[in-house]
Amino acid sequence: MSAIAQPVAIEPIARSTFVESADAVGRYIRRNPSLLVGLILIAVLILFVVVGQFLVDVQRARPLSARAIQEPSWALPFGSDKQGRDLFAVMVAGTPLTLRIGIVAGFLGLTFGAVLAFISAYYGGIVDNVIRGIVDVGLTIPGLMVLIIIAMSVRANLTIDQMALIIAALAWLNPARIIRAQVLTMKERGYVQVARLSGMNGPRIIFFELLPNLLPYLVAALVGAVSSAILASIGLEVLGLGPVDAPTLGMTLYWVNYNAALINGWWWWWSAPIAIIAILFIGLFLITVGLDEFANPRLRKTV
């Protein structure tokens, strides 16, 4: 009688790959302290928002929810403003709104700019001339002036999503130029020529050959795009061109300026949003610095 074959235990490939990827990410973060510190700062902000929603009713971010102009106390940890809003609730409700504007605007701007850059650089010719001309002209126009004009034209009942779309209207110009330059150098490399000879069409080469090799750079560029979008939104809001009813960080600073809180000595009104904005931008900047090695193969270190 022939021996019955015993089943052989097979290690799941997916789990092994996941463990190796997680280990590689852990090693990369350990040798990039700036990335680690940046992630910790952003995590602290996220934790502040999550925990804060259990500690305070975000409805207290509305006017007349507390006594006006109250210094920080146990009842009002961040004090209150002249409209009678609990500033702790304003920060808990406004921080994710500001992040939402930056993420939506940065993602849309980078995505649209990357699509145009791939099309322009790969196909060249008249398509490249038209796209490059639009980008060059757009970059010569003062971006803040254009954003102010757009925001003023739709100022009535402006929402958070509309604010993000306004920022994204110009956020694609700089990524389109930079990514186009990257694609121009990549499309002449050997693996792209081999893909052409094998019969792959343009869209497949862009999606399966060029995009994966440029993905690390796009990840790093997304963080920078989000930072720029947040900065632009805060700038417009401080000028009073944001969603007036939304308790975003920028609109909080607008009311600080409108009510002359700095002159009147109401330090708690402006210190909280400025502290959160500082933590946010420092965290995003350190993440961008930490991702430089990931985006630029020449900077990558061997482990």
N, C-alpha and C positions, 0 to 999 in steps of 0.2 A: 504493500500500500504506500502510495506517495504521501509524503509529509504535507500537512495542511499549512499553508503559508500564514504566518502570524502577521497581524496588522502592524505597520510601522508608524510610530508617532512622528508626525510632521510638525515642525514649528511653524506657526502661522507667519507667512511672509509679511502680511500687512502690519502685524504687531511688531515684528523685528524692525521693519523699516521705520515705523513710528518711533520706537525707542532710540534708534540710531539718530533720527532727525532731532528728537528732543535733546539727546546728549550733545549733538553738534551745536544746537542753539544755546544750550547751557554753557558750553565752552566758549562760544563767541561772546556771550554777555559777560562772562567772567574776565575776559581779557580786554573788554571795552568798558571801563568804569563810567565813562560819560553816558553811555547808553543805559547802563544800570541805574544811575542816578536820575536820568530823565524819565525812565519808566516808573521809578519810585515816586517822583513828583506828580506825574499824571495819575498814578494809582491813588495817591493821597487825595487828589481832587475828586476822583470818582468815589472814593470811600466817604469823603466829606458829603457829597451829594446823596449817596445811598443812605448813610446813617442819619443825615440831617432830615430826610423825609420821614423818619420814624420819630424824630425829636420835636419837629415843628410842623404845624399845618401850613402848607404852601399857600393856602388862601390868605394867610396873613401878609402876603406880599402885595395885597391890594391896598389902596388908600383907605384911611380911616379905620384900620384894623388895630391900631394901638395909639397911645398918646404921642403927640408930635414932639420931636426934638428931645428925646430921652437918651441920656448917656447909657453906655453898656452896663448891664446889671444881670442878676440871676434870671430875672423874668425876660429881659431883652439882651441876650449875650452880645449882639452887635449894635445895640441901641435902635433908635427909630429915626426916620427922616421927617421933613416938614410936612409931607403928605400923610403922616401917620402910618407908615408901613414898617413892619418888623424887618429890619435889615438882614437878620439871620435868615428869615424866610425868603427875602429877596435874593440873597446869595445862593441859597439852595435851589430856588426855582430858576434863577438867571444863568448860572454857570452852565447847565446842560443846554440851554437855549443858545448861548454864545458858541458852545462847541458844535451844536447842530448846524449853525450857519456856516462855520468854518469847514466842517466835514463835507457838507453838501456842496458848497461852492467850490472847495478845493478838488473834490472828486469829479464834479462835472467839468470844471475847467481843465484838469489834467487829462481826463478821458477824451474830451473833444479836441484838445490840442494834440494829443498823441495820435488820434485817428488821422487828423489832417497832416501831421508830420510824417507818418508812415506812407500815406498816399503820395504826398508831395515828393519825398525823397526817393521812393522806390520807382515810381513811374516817370518822374521828371517831365521834361517837355513843357507844353503850355500849362498843364495842370500845376506843375511846380512853380512856374512863373506867376500864375494867378495867386496861388496860396501864399507864396513868399512875398508878393507885392502887398497883399492885404495885411500880412503880419508886420511887415516893415512899416507900413503907413500907420497901423494901429499902435505900434510901439512908440512912434514919434508924438502921438497925441497924449497930453497929460491925463493919466488914468483917473486921478481923483476928480478932475473937472468933469469928465464924462460921467463918472459914477454919481456925482452930485446932481447933474442935469437929469439923469435917469431917475434917481431917487426922488427928486422934486416933482417930476412929472407923474409919478405914481404914489405920491406921499399919502394920499387919503386912504385910510383903512389898510395900511401896509402890514403884511403878515411876515412871520419868520421865514417861510418858504420863499416868498417874493423877495425878501431881502437877500436870501442866498442866491437866487437867480440873478439879481442885479449885480452882485459881486462876481458871479461866474461869467457875466457878459464879457468881461475883459480878462478873466483869470486864465484863459486858454492861450493868450498871445505868446507869453514868454516860454511856456512849455513847448509850444509848437516849434519855435525857433531852435531851442536847445535839443529837443528830441530829433528834429530833422537832421541836425549836424551829426548826431550819433548814428542815425540810420544810413546816412551817406557813406560813412566809413565801413559800416557793417555789410552793406549790400555787395561790396566788391570782394568779400572774403571767399575762401575756397569752398566752404560748406554751402554757401548760397549758390555759387556757380554749379556745384554738383547737383543741387536741388533743381536748378533750371534744366540741366542736361537730362535729369531723370523724368522730366515732363511735368513737374509741379507748376501750377499756375501762380499768378501773382498773389492773390488772397491767401492761398495755402502757404506760400513761402513767408508772407508777412506774419501769419498767425502761428505757424509751426516752427519756423526757423529764426526769424528776427525777434519776434515778441518774447519768447522764452529767454533769449540771451540778454535782452534789455530789461527784463522784469526786475532784477535787483535795483537798477537805477530808478525805475518807475516807483518802486516802493519808497525809496529815499526821497524822490521828488514829491510824492504825495504828502509827506510830512511837511515839507517846505511850503507846498501849496496851501495846506490847511492853515499854517501859521500866517501866511500872507493874507488869506481870506479873513481870518479873525481880526487881523490888524486893520484891514480895509473896513470891515463892518463896524469896529469900534470907532474908527475915525469918522464914518458917516453918522453914527449914532450920537457921538459927542456934539456934532453940528446940529443935532435935532432932526436928522433925516431918516431915522429908523422907526421901527414899530413902537409908537408912543406908549401903548398900553402894555407892552411886553417888559417884564423886569430883567432885561438883559444887562450885562455888565456895562456895555456902552451907554445904554439909556440911563442907567444909574448915575454914571459920570455926567451925563447931560443935565440931569436934575441937580446934581452937585454944583455944576457951573451956573445953572439958571438961578439957583437960590443963594449963590455966593456963600456956600458952606465953608470954603477956605477962609474967607475974610471974617466970617462970623465965629470962627473957632470951633465949628462942629466937626472935629477931626475924625470922629468915628464914622461919619457918613461917607467920606472918601477913602479912608484907610482900608476898609474891607475889600471893595472892588479892586483897588490898586494892588493889594497884596495877592489876591487871587489871579489877577492878570499877570503879575510878575511871575508867580509860580507856574502858570500855564505856559508863558513864553519861554522861560528858562528850561522847563521840562521838554518842550518841543525842540528847542535849539540843541539841547544835549542829545536828544534822540537823533536829530539830523547829523550831528557830529559823529555819533556812534555808528551810524549807518554808512558813513563814508567808505569804510573798508568793505562793507557788503556791496556797495554800489560800484566801487572802482576796483577791478581785479588787480591792478598794480599795487594797491595798498594792502592786499590781503596777506596775512601772516600765516606761516605754517605752524601747526601745533605738534 
